[in-house]
Amino acid sequence: MASETPRSVLADPARLRSVARLKLGSRADPAFDRIATIVERLVDAPVALVTVVAADRQHLPGQVGLPEALAAGREMALSHSFSRHVVDAGETIVVSDVRDDPRMRDNLAIGELGAIAFAGVPLTDSDGLVLGTLAVMDREPRVWTASEIVLLNELGEVCSSELRLRIAREIADEARRAAESAHDQLTLLGELTDALATTMDIDEALQRLGDMVAGRLADWCLITLADQGGTVRHVSAAHRDEAHAETLARLTATFDVKALLRSAQRTGRADVTQLRDRLTAAVADRLGCASCLVVPITSPVTYRVLGAVLLVNGPDRPPFGNAEETTAAEVGRRAGMAVDNTRVFDRQRHVAEVLQHSMLPELPEMDDVDLHGRYLPAQDGASVGGDWYDAFAQPDGSLILTVGDVSGHDIEAAATMGQVRNLVRGDAYGRDDDPGPLLAQLDRALHGLHVPAAATAVLARLRRADDDYLISFANAGHPPPVLLRPDGEVEIWWESPEPLLGLIPRDQRTTHHRRATRGSTLLLYTDGLVEHPAHLIDDGIARIRTVLRGNAALPPDELCDRLIASAPRRADDIALLIVGLH
């Protein structure tokens, strides 16, 4: 039996790290082959080798004289290695006849390669650890001369220098790759934070997360989220190759996400074999499934697991290392923060909407006048604001109509709006003043009562006059009223602008007068219906003119639907009041 080399030497971690950094494969190395050839000629030995000894095999980056199979494969088992004894001893070994040496006499190279004489000098890294040998072998007993051993040692130093240079290069490359990886992962986390912070839509946020992670941290990923009752409410997936979109869509519809959540809660690990079984072999091969990692989406407040991110690499990508695991865990934490923020926002949004709708008036029912009001919160931001509409009947039979907008888009603006609307009612009810004086009095009341409001508003009074209607109105910095006539034409009631309410009180505000025939429809609205950051308000007015023109026969409720459908994405809330005159 071959003698056993102590594993403590061959398996020394520091030595093996140096061996691994050499990245030896089953191929010839021209530099080491040249050194082996020089040794073979100068020493006149049939076999010359440059060896690097790993824990379980001997690599042959340089050789001359070996059989074709070994020369092509460039490695041999330790059972055929004499050089392992040089590594174990840490010094030069010279043997005239290995059959007489207790360490070597059972070596399989004696019978299979005909190796009888051996001389090997150690090759070391910069820390003095022996990595392998520069060695010669003869097929008959041989006394190696002192000059031959000196030559081996000198050329061994050349080999050691080359090994050290390559190790140093690899260490530098590792440092560069680690720095690049750290930079890339920090960049990913920064971009991810920005992406999650710019939306309050959780589905959009997690889809952004998947799109950013796929291809950068993993080949593909699957994200799942559970609601507060534990029911899975969101599953999405992303792959670095968009060609797999259809496969991922089917996967998100059928994948057992509950098992993924349980795995994230228990261990934070995923078993690639179990994952392949859940995917089916065909889907696993199509998407790529060689290694995987699951990280929990965790609430930063309650530390409860809200969901999980499954990261998967195909066979062409290295398995997940410590750096990727650390980054993935941070991805889960930042996703958890986004989920928590969104849920808090949703609760606040719900409270604000309830508050807003609770303050909307009940429109009166009147003969010959059809009233329809709508309020829609903004699609962005805090969702509610200071927009309002109102209508109430006067004791003299006239009808007061008002639409206004208190500056701001939050609960405070909604609360202030309630005060302003009530002041309008209290100021106007029972009085037969024109709208101009009524708005002027409202302005004085806002200042005198210290109501912190800056608001635009249109206040109108509607009276029946035989078969027509008389409409008087005042406008404090608000978009103009619009009238849809029975013939389908549209009038825009532009007037010289007057200042907002709540700024500098005005003793006088102007009242404007119009006459409308039966069958007309009057529209009062807030700027959310017509304003857009990229367009002039005139463009928005033109758009609602187009929607209304030719549609005098439509009922007011349907006109509301069409006007709202024509509006761009709502960056502002919308209030509108449609008055059908019959």
Secondary structure by P-SEA (a helix, b strand, c coil): ccccccccccccaaaaaaaaaacccccccaaaaaaaaaaaaaaccccccbbbbcccbbbccccccccaaaaaacccccccccaaaaaaacbbbbbcccccccccccccccccccccbbbbbbbbcccccccccccccccccccccaaaaaaaaaaaaaaaaaaaaaaaaaaaaaaaaaaaaaaaaaaaaaaaaaaaaacccaaaaaaaaaaaacccccccbbbbbbcccccccccccccccccaaaaaaaaaaccaaaaaaaaaaccccccaaaaaaaacaaaaaaaccccbbbbbbcccccccccbbbbbbbccccccccaaaaaaaaaaaaaaaaaaaaaaaaaaaaaaaaaaaaaacccccccccbbbbbbbbcccccccccccccccccccccbbbbbccccccccaaaaaaaaaaaaaaaaacccccccaaaaaaaaaaaaaaacccccccbbbbbbbbcccbbbbbbccccccbbbbbccccbbbbbccccccccccccccbbbbbbbbbcccbbbbbbcccccccccccaaaaaaaaaaaccccccccaaaaaaaaaaacccccbbbbbbbbbcc
